[in-house]
Amino acid sequence: MTPGPPLGAFRPRIDAAGHDNLLQLVQLRWLAVAGQLVTILLTRFAFGITLPLIAMLGVLTALVALNAVSFVLLRRRRAITNAELFGALLLDVAALSAQLYLSGGATNPFVSLFLLQVVLGSVLLDRWSSWALVAATSVAFAILTAVYRPITLPPAIDRSLFALHVQGMWVCFALVAVLLVMFVTRINGNLRAQDASLADIRQQASEEEHIVRIGMLASGAAHELGTPLSSLSVILGDWRRTAAIARDPDLVRDVEDMQAEVQRCKAIVTGILLSSGDARGEESSATSVRVLMDRVVGEWSAARGFANARYTDRFGADVPIASDVVLQQAVFNLLDNAAEVSPGEIAIDLWRIGDALTLTVRDEGPGFPAEQLAGLGKPYNSSKPGLGRGLGLFLVGNVARKLGGTLAAHNRPEGGAEVTLILPLAAISLAGTDG
C-alpha cells in the first residue's frame, strides 16, 4: 500500500480560514474608506461644517496603504496568524480613533463604530486578543471623551444640534448593522467551509484506514498462499517427470495447464505483496505513458480473454513516467468493472488534457444506479450481488486521490457508462516519484 500524505499536508486547507477572514477584512476596509470619504465630503461641502480635510484624508490614505500591504500578504501566504489579524484590527481602531479625534471625539455620533471593531474581534480572534481589543477600544473611547478637536458648526446647524446628532446616530446604526450582516455572513460561510474541509479529511482518513486493513489482510493471505503454491509447483514438476504421466500426452498436457495456472497464481500473489509494500522499490521502472498503457491494456486483454476492447491512443507526444504496480492495478480494476457489465465492446481512450493524463473507459452495460453515482469511490458501493463487491472503483478512486487526480463517472444518453481517470503527469513522472 502506498503511504498516505503526511498530516501536515492538510494544514493549508484548515489555515485557509485565516486567509479568507483577512480577505473579508480587507474588503470591509475598502467599504469603510469609501464611506468615510463620502461622509467627510458631505459634511464639509453639503453641510458647510469645517473639518481638517488634509489630516482626515491622510488617515484615509494610511488605510489604503494598509490594505495594499494586506493584499500583498494575502498573495504571498495562505496561512494568516491570529497575531496578524489582531494587528490589522488594532490599526483599524487607531485609524477610527484618529478620525473621531479630528471630528469632535466622543460627541461624534459615529463613535459607535467602535462596537463594530469589537464584534469583528470576537468573531475573528482568539479569546485573549478579543479581550485585548475590547480594552483598546474602551481606552480609545475614554480618551476621546476628554481629548478631541471640537467642531465649529454654522449657526443654522447649531440651533438643531440635537436633531443632527440623532440623525447621525441613525446613520451610524444602519451602517454598522449592514456591515455586520455582510461580514458575519461571510465569516460564517468561511467557518462552514472549514468544517466541511475537516469532515472531508476525517472521511478520507477513515477510508484510508479501511484500505490499510484491506492491504494487511491481502498481504497476510498472500504470504500464507506462497508456501502451498510453491509446494504445488514442486509436486507438479515431480508428476511431470514420472514415467506413467510422461507416456500419456493428455496427462502431460493437463499437468502443463496446472503448472501454468500455479504460475499465474504466484504472479498474482507477488503483485499483491508488491502493492502492499513488500519488496518495494523493484516494482517501479522507467517507461513512458504510451508504452505503459499499451502494455497494460494488452496484458489485461490477454489475461481476461476479452477480445472486445477497442483501445484508442490520442495522447500525443509521449512522456517518460514511472511504471508502478499500483497504477497498473488501478487501470486493471477500471477495465474489469467495465468488462463485467458490458455485453458488447468497451472503448478505452487515452488523452492528454493540459498537464494531465486522462483515461476514459466506456461500456455498453446498464449504467450506474443513481445512488452508486452519488457515492462513487466509496467502499462496497456496488449494484452487483456478492460479498466484497464495490472495492474496484474504491481502490481506483483512492489511487487517483493519492496522486492528486480525480475519478468521475456518468451514464451515457445512448446507454452504458463512462468512467474517467485523470492523473497529473507531474505525480507519475520519474522526477515526481523520487524518494
N, C-alpha and C positions, 0 to 999 in steps of 0.2 A: 504494500500500500504506500502511495506517495504521501509524505508528511504534509499536514495542513500548514497554512500560513501562520507565522507567529502571531501571538495575541496582539502585539503592538501594531500589526498591520491594520487592525480595525480601528485604532485610536483616532486617525484623522477624521473618520466618519462621525465619531462621537464629539470630538472637539470642534467640529464644524459649526456647532450651535453658537459658540462664542463668536466665530467669524460672522455668522448670519446676524447675530444680535448687534455687533458693531456696525454692520452694514445698515441695519434698520436705524441705528442711532445717527449715522451719517445722513441718511435720508431725512430724518426728523430735524436734524440741524439745518439742512437746506431750507426746510419749511420755516424754521424759526428765523433764519436770516431774512427770508423774503417777507415774513410777517412783520419783523421789526423794522425793516426798511420802509414798508408801506405805512406803518404806524408813525414812524418818525416824520416822513414826508407829509402825511395828512395833518399831523399835529402842528407842524411848522407852517405849512402853506395854506391849509384849509381853515384851521382854527386861529392862525396867527400867533401861536404861542412860541416864544423864543426858546430855542434849545441849543446846546453846544454841538452843532452839527458835526464839526470836524472830529471832536472826541468820540461821539457816538458812532459815526461812520467808521472811525478807526477800530472800535470794538468789533463791528461787523466784519471788517477786513481781517481781523485776527481770527474770527470764527471761520471765515472762508479758508484761511491758511491752515487752521486746524483740520478742516475737512479734507484739504488737499493731502496733508500728512497722513490722515487716517486712510484715505483712498490708496495711497502708496503702500501702507502697511497691509491693507486687505489684499492687494495684488501679490505681495511678496510672501505672505504667510497664510496658512489655512487655520492654524490654531491661535486664538486670541485669549490671553490670560485674564483672570479676574482683576489683577492689578492694572492692566492696561485699560479695561473698561472703567474701573474706578477713577483712574487718572483722567480719562476723557470726560466723565461726568463732573469731576471737580472743576475742570476747565470751563465746562458749561455753566456751572454755578458761579464761577468767578466772572464770566462774561455777563451773566444776568445781573450780578451784584453791581458791576461797573455801570451798566446801562441804567439801573434803578438809582444809583448814586447821582448820576448826571441828570436825572429827571424826577426829582422830588423824593427819593428814598422810599420809606415805608408809607408815605402818603400817596404814592403812585398805586392806582388800583391793580396794576399788573404785578404787584408784589406776590400775588397768589401763585404766580408761575413757579415759585419755589416748590410748591406741592407736586408739580409735575416732575421735577427732578427727584423728589423723594420717592414717588411711585415708581419711576423708572429704575431707581437704585434697588428698590425692594424686589423688582422683577429680575433684574439682570445680575445683581451682585451677590456675593456670599454674605452671610449674616453680619460678620464684623464690619465689612465695608459698607453695608447698608446702613448700619447704625452710625458709622463714621460720617456718612453723607447726611444723615439726619442732624448730627451735631454741627456739621459745616453750614448747612442751610439755616439752622436756628441761630448760630452765631452771626451769620451774614444779616439775617432779618433784624436781630437785636442791634447791630451796629448801624443799620440803615434807619432805625428809629431816631438816632441821635446825630449821626453824621451823614449829611447829604447836601446836594446843591439844590436850593429852593428854586421853584419855577415861578416866574413872574407872569401872571395871567392878564390878559386885556380886561378892561373894565366890564365889558358886556358878559364875558365868561365868568368873571369874578363874582358877579351877583348870583349866578346859577351854579356855583361850585359844587354843591351837594348833588344836584341832578346830574352834572357831568361826571362826578365820581361814581354814582350809581350806574350810569351808562357804561363807564369804563369797566366796572366790576362785572357787568353782564357780558361784555365783550370778552373779558378775560375768562369767565366761566365757560362760555361757549367754546373758546379756543382750546382751553385745557380739556374739556370733555371730548371734543373732536379728535385732538391729538392722542389722548389716552386710548380711545376706542381703536383708532388706526394702529397705534403702536402695540398695545396689548394683544390685539387680534393677531398681528403678525408674529409677535413673540410666542403666543400660544401655538401658532402654526409651526414655528421652529421646534418647539418642545414636542409637539405631536410627531413631527418628522424624526426627531431624535429617538423618541420612544419606539417608533416603527423600525428605525435602524437597529436599535438594541434587540427588538423582537426578532428581526431577521438574523442577527448574529446568534441569538440563542437557538433559533431553529436550525441554522447551519451547523452549530456545534453539536446539536442533538443528532442531526443526520450524519455528521462525520463520525460521531461515536458509534452510530449504528454500522457505518461502513467498516470501522475498525473491528467491531465484533464479527462481522461477516468475514473480513480478511483473516482474523485469527482462527476462526472456525475452518475456513478453506485451507489455510496454511497447515493447521494441525491435521486435517484429513489428508492433505497431500503428502505430508511426512509419513502418516500411517500407511498410505497406499503404496509408497515407494518400495517397501520391503516385499509385500506379496507380489507386486508386479515384476520385480527382479527375480523372485523365485519362479514365477510362471515362465519368464523368458528363458531361464536356465533349463527348466523341465521340458519346455517345448524344443529347445535345442537338442536335448538328450533324446527325446522321442524321434526327432527327425533323423537321427543317426542310427536308430535301431533297425535291424535287418527287416523285421516284419513290416514296418512302415515304409522303409526305403524301397521295398519291392512293389508297393502299391501306389501308383501315381495319384489316385484320388485322395488317399490319406496324406501323401506328401503335400498336395495342394491345400488340403484342409489345415495342415499344420502351418504352412506358409501364411495362409489367411489369418490364423490365430496369432502368429508371430507379428504380423503387420498390425493387427488390432492392439496387441500389447504395446508395441512401439508407439502407436498413436496415443494410447492412454498415458504412457510415460512422458510423451511430449506435452500432453495437457497438464499433467502434474508438474512438470518443470516450469511451464508457463505460469501456473498458479504460484509456485514458490518465488519465481522472479517478480511477479506482480506484487506479492506481499512483502518484498524487500529482501528475501533470501538470495544470496549470491548476486546482490545488486551491484551494478557497475559494469557487468558484461552484457546486459540486455540492450544497452543503447549503443548505437554505432552511427557513423556519419552516412547520410544518404541525402535525398532531396525529396521535395513534395511529390513530384511526378513519379519518381522511382518507387517511393514508399506506397503511394496509393495504388499504382498499377500492381504491385506485388500483393498488397493486402486484398484487393478485390479478386485477383487471380487465385490466391490461396483459399480465400473464402468460398469461391465458386467451386473449386476442386474438392475442398473438404466437405462441403454440404451437398455436392452433386446437383447444384442449382444451375440450370442451363439458360434460364430466362432473365439473366441480369444484363441490362444494357448500360454500359459504362461510357460516359462522355467526359472528355478532358477539355475544359475551357480555361485552364489555369493561366496560360500564357507563359512568360519566361520562368524557367524553373528556379527554385530557391533551395539552397542547402539547409537541411534540418537534421535533427537527431531522430533516429529510428528507435522509438520507445515501445516496450511491450504493452504498457498501459494504454497508450494511444491506439495501438493496433487493436487491442481488445475492445476498446470503445467503438471503433468502426465495425468490428465483427458483431457487436451487440446491436448496433443500428441496422445492419443488414439482416441479422437473424430475425429481428422484430418485423421487418417488412416482409421477409420471405414466409414467415409463419402465417400471415393473413392474406397474402396475395395469391389468388388463383392463377393469375397471368404473370406478366413480367414485372420486374421492378427496375426503375430508372435511377441511375446513380450519376449525379452531375458534380463535377469538381470545378469550382470557380475561384477567382481571386477578386475580392472587393476591397480596394484600398490596400491596407497592410494586413488583411485577414484572409485566412484560408476558409472557404465556405464549401461544405459538403452537403448536398441535398439528396435525399432518398425519397422517391415517390413509389407508392404501391397501388394496386388495384383492389384492395380489400374493402371492408365495410366502413372504414374510417374510425376515428376515435369517438367514443361517447363524450357528451359534453362535460360530465364530471371528471373524466380522465384528462381531458384537455385542461380543465381548471387546475388539476393537481399534477400537471406534468413535472416529472422529475422527483416525485415523492415515492418512497418505497412502498412496494406491494400495491401500486396504483395500476391495476390491470383489469380488463374485462375478460381475460382468459381464465378458465377454471384451472384449479390445481394449486398445490402448495408451493410457495416460493415464486409465484408469478409476479411480474411487475418490477423486478430488480434490474432488468436490462437498461431501460431508459433512465432509471435512477442512477445507475453507475455511470452512464454516459453523461448525464447532467452534472454529476459530481466532478468528472474529469474536466468537463468544459469550464466549470466554475473555478477549479484549481488553476487552470491555465488562463484565467481571465476572459474566457469566451462565454458564449451563450448557446442554449439549446431551445429551439422553438418548433412548434408543430401546429398544423391546421388541416382541416378537411378540405378536399378539393371539390369544387362545384360539380365536376364531371364524375366524381366518385373516387374513392380511395383517400389516402392521406399523404401529406408531405411533411417530412421532418428535416430540419436544417440545423447543422452543427457549424458554428462559427468560432474559429480559434485565431487569436492574434499570432502572426508569424513570429513576432519577437519572443513569444513564450515557448515556441518549439524550435527556434533556431539553435544552431550549435553554440552561439555565444550565450543564448538565454538559458542553456542547460548546464553551464559550468557550476561546479560546487554542489 
